[in-house]
Amino acid sequence: MAMLFEPISIRSITLKNRIVVSPMCEYSSTDGFANDWHLVHLGTRAVGGAALVIAEATAVSPEGRITHDDLGIWKDEHIDFLSRITGFIEKQNAVPGIQLAHAGRKASHHSPWKGGKALQPHEAPWQTFAPSATAFKEGDPPPIAMSKQQIQQLIDDFRSAAIRATKAGYKVIEIHAAHGYLLNEFMCQSSNQRTDEYGGSFENRIRIVLEVIDAIREVWNKDLPLFIRISCTEWIPHGWSMEDSIQFVHAIKYKDVDLVDCSSGGNSHSQKIPGAPLYQVPFAEAIKKHTGMRTGAVGLITTAQQSEGILQAQQADLIVLARQLLRDPYFPLHAARELGVEGPWPDQYLRAK
């Protein structure tokens, strides 16, 4: 049996294989509401055989959106359509997950295909927040450095979002602490120049993330998994490093976090990323080796053989795919055939097997 199609149990959840749909922003919402696009987009990947389908970065507050078009979970009215999506995913024998996020200083922008630039005064922008009043890049409106009251509100927003995620039927939560968004901004010295208990030392800079984890675990079922996505390196000199990530994972290991989704970059406009196939897999391998934590491997993984090789080499526990699943929503079914596995097809598609 190929390892890619071996089940894995995490707390009370059993994934039928090791293929995960990575959270991918669709920029297709109005006022944070999910709609038919999200149902079809996520539902198709569940039909295609992925074991875990994680909804895109979902804002815990209106100010936490990257764009006007982001998905949200900051009010109870969002729950109804999200429940429709999770129900469909589960009917396909897949597990629905959600990534909870706040964009921080990278908020209040246009969607990528609308130019991606900061919203102008006539485009209904909103004030952005960050650890410090430093913009992501030259020309962006500067964020406001968060007060302690605003930090507490943020933590409460994550807690409330986790309650709504439960009501919406999600079985996995992933905390977004990567790619230069708010929690990642606190973790990195390049974006955090605070002098209070949320800045300065390593322990202070990760404090808010630990508090968010605790807040979510207060309301999230102990039998359900909690993941976290981190940027394992900033890809800049003297920035957040692999060593920092290992130290961070040691700090969260006993806080009921079950898996680290190992990505990188996104917090510095001057980053130099040497993108190549499997270029981020060593991050997952290092964290797994040095901490014993389960990890998810990401980053230009495009074939069944690559995925199987990562698992066979014990570099990661899950394969988290993004662009490849945009190109081929049925990649898991095709990968099973390629690896000689008799994978279950939906009854409606058996005539094509």
N, C-alpha and C positions, 0 to 999 in steps of 0.2 A: 504494500500500500504506500503510495506516495505520501510524504509527510504533509504536503500542501492540502491533502484531503483527509487528514486525520482530525477527528474532533478534538476540541480543547475546552475544558471546563474552567470557568473563572467565577468563583463564588457559586451562586445558584444557576448561572447561565452556562449552557453548553453551546458552543459554536460548532456548526457541522463541518466546517473546514477552517483554514487559516487566512482566508481572503477577506479583507476589509475594504469597504468603500470609504475612502478618505473624505473628510469634510471639504466640500468645494463650493465656494460662494457662487451663487447663481444670479445674484443681483436682479431678482425678478419679483420682489415683493412690493406691496403698497402698505405703508403704515405698519410694517412688520409682519403682515399676514401671509401665511402660506396659501398656495392656490393650486390649480390643476397642474401647473408646470412642475411644482415640487412633487406632487403625487406621482406624475408620470416619470419624472427624472429618477427619483429615489425608488419608486416601485419597479421600474424596469431593471435596475441593478439587482433588486431582490429576486425578480423573476429569472435574471441571468445567472443566479447561483451563488452570489456573495453571501457569506455567513453573517456579517455584521455590516449594517448600512448606517453610516453616521451622517446626520444632517449637517449642513454647512454651519459656519460660525454664526451663532444665533445670539443677537444682542440682548443683554440683560437689562438694558435701559435704552431709551431713544437716543441719548447722547453717545451710547456705545456702538452705534452703527458706523460702518465705514462710509456708507452712502445712504441716500434716501431709499434705495432699493433693497436694503438688507432684510433678511429674515429676523424676526424678533420673538421674544417670549417674556416681554416686560408687563403684559397685562393678561387678565384671565380670558379675555375674548380671543386671544391667540390659540387657546387650547383646542377648540372644537375641530378646526381643520387639521391641526397637527395630529389629533387622535385618529382622524380618518387615514392619515398616512401610516402611522404606526400599526394600525389594525391591518392594513393591506400588507405591509412588510411581514408581519407575523404570520399571515395566512400563506406566505410563500416559504415558510419554515426558515425565515431569517430573523435576525435580532435588530430592532431599531435602536439607534443611538443618536445622541445630540451633542454638539460641541457648544458650550456656553462661553461667550466672549464679550469683551469690551475693547473697542479699537483705540482708546486713548488718543494720543496726538495724531494718529493716522485716520481719525474720523473726519466727517464733514467734507467728503470728496465726491467727485463724480464716479460712476461706474466705469470700468476699464474701457468699454466700447463707446463711452461718451467722453473719452479723453483722459479720465483718471485724475484730473487736476482738482485743486481745492475749490470748493464752492465759493462763488463770488457773492457780494452783498445782496444782489437781486435774485439769488438762487436759493433762498431760504437756508443759509448755513446755520450752524449752531456752534457755540463756544466749545472748544475741545479742552480736555483735561489730561494731565500727565503728572508724573512725579515732580518734574521741574519745568520751568517755563522756557523750554528749548524745543524749537520746531524740528521735525524730522529732516527737512531739507530746506535750503535757502528758497525763499519765496512763499513758503507755507505760512499761514497765520500762526503766530505763536500760541501754544496752549497755556492755560492757567495751571500753576502748580497747585495740586490738590491740598485742601485743608484736611485736618484729621477728621473733621465731621464728614467731609466728602468721601474720605477713605472708608469710614464706617458705613456710609450709605452704599458705597460700592459693594462692600462685603454683604450687606443686607440684600442688595439686588441679586447677587449670585445665589444667596440662600432662597429668596423668593422664586427665582428662576428654576431652581432644583425642585421646589414644591410643584410648580406648574409642569415641569418635565415628568414628574411622577403621574400627575393627573392626565397628562397627554399620552401615557402609555410607554414611555421610553424605558429601556432596560439597561442602558449604559449611558453615563455622562462622561464627556471628555472636557476638561478644563483647558481653555486656550491660553497658554502661557508662552507663546512662541511668536515669531515673525514680526516683532516690533510693535505688537499691540500692548495694551496697558500693563498687564502683569509682567510681560517680558521687559517693558520699559523700566519697571521698578527693579528688576533683577540686575540690570546692566549699569555699570558705572558711567558708560558713555551717555546715558540718558537720565541718570538719577544723580543729581547733585545735592540732594537733601542733607540736612545736618541733624534731623530729628531721628526718632527710633525707626523710621522707614528709609533711611539712607546712610551712606558711609560704609560701614562694615558689611561683609558678606551676609552675616546673620541678620542685619537690619534690612538689607535689600531684598531678602527672600521672605521677610516677615509677612507681607501682605498676601503672598501666595499661600503660606501655611495657614493664615487666618481664613482665606477663602476655602481651602480644603476642609478646615474644621467646620466652617459654617454650612457647607454642603453636606458633610457627613452627619450633621445634627438632624437633617431632615430627609436625607436620602437613605433608602432602605439598606440596612447592613448586608443584606443578601445579594445586593446588586453591585456590579463592578463600577469603579471610578477610575478613569484614565486621566492622564495629563499629557498635553503636547508641549514640548519645549524646543527651543532653538539651542542645540548643543554647542554651537559656536557662533560668534557674531561675524566671523570672517574679517576681522580688522585687527591690527596690531594692538596688543594690550587690552583687548576686549574680553567679553565672556568667553570662556574656553571649555574644552572637553573636561579638564580637571575640575572646573567650577560645576559643570553638569553632574559629574560623579559625586561631588560633595553635596550638591543639592538633592540628588536622588537618595543619598544616605539619610538626609534630613526628612524626607517624606515617606521613607520606606515603611515606617511604623505608624503612619497616619491613615491607614486603610486605603492607600492608593494601590491599584492592582497592576497597572501597566504604564510605561512611559512610551509615548509616540515620539520617535526621535527624528526631528527635523533640524533645520539650521537657518541662520541668517534672518534678514528682514528688519533689523533694528538700526542699521546704519546705511545711509545713502552712499557711503564710500566703500561698502563691502566688495570684496573680490572673491566671487564664488567659482571654483574650478569645476563647473558642472560637467558630469560625464555619467554614463550608466553606472548605477549602484554607488554613486559617490557618497551617499549618506549612510550606507549600510554599516560602515565601521563605527559610527556613533552608537547604533543600537547594540552592536557587538560589545563595545567597550563598557557600556552601562550594564549590560547583562552580566558580563564577566566580573566586573569590579563591585557590583552591588547585589547581584542575585535577583534583581527585579526583572519581571517580564518586560519585554520590549516589543515595539512594532517598528519594522523597517520601512522606510519610505525613500523616494527619490529616484526617478528614471528607471524604475523596475518595469520591464515591458514584456517579459516572456515567462512561460511556465517553467522553463529550465532555470532561469535566474531565480525565480521564487523558490523552487524546490532546493536549489543549491544553498540559498541563504538558510533555510530551515535545517537542511542536512548538516551544515557546518555549525549549527547552533549559534548563529549570529543574531537571531531574533526568534520570537514566538509567533508573531503575526506578520503578514505581508499587507501593507496599507497602500492601496493603489488609487491614483487620482486620474491623470491624463489617459492612462491606458484604458480605464473604464469609461472615459468619455468616448474614446475611439471605438471601443468594443464593449458594450454593456454585458455581453454574454461571454466575456473572457473566462470566467470560471468553468462554464460548460465546455468551452473549447480547450482549456488547459487540462481538464480531466481526460478528455479524449486523447490529447497529446501525451499525457503521462500514463496512459493505459488504465485509467480508473473508470469504473462503471458509475458515473455520477447520475444522480436523479434529475431528470428533466421534468418540467411542468407537464402535467397530463395533456394540456392543450397543445403542446409542442411535440409530443412523442412521435407523430407521423414524420417529423423531419430529422429524427435522431439518427 
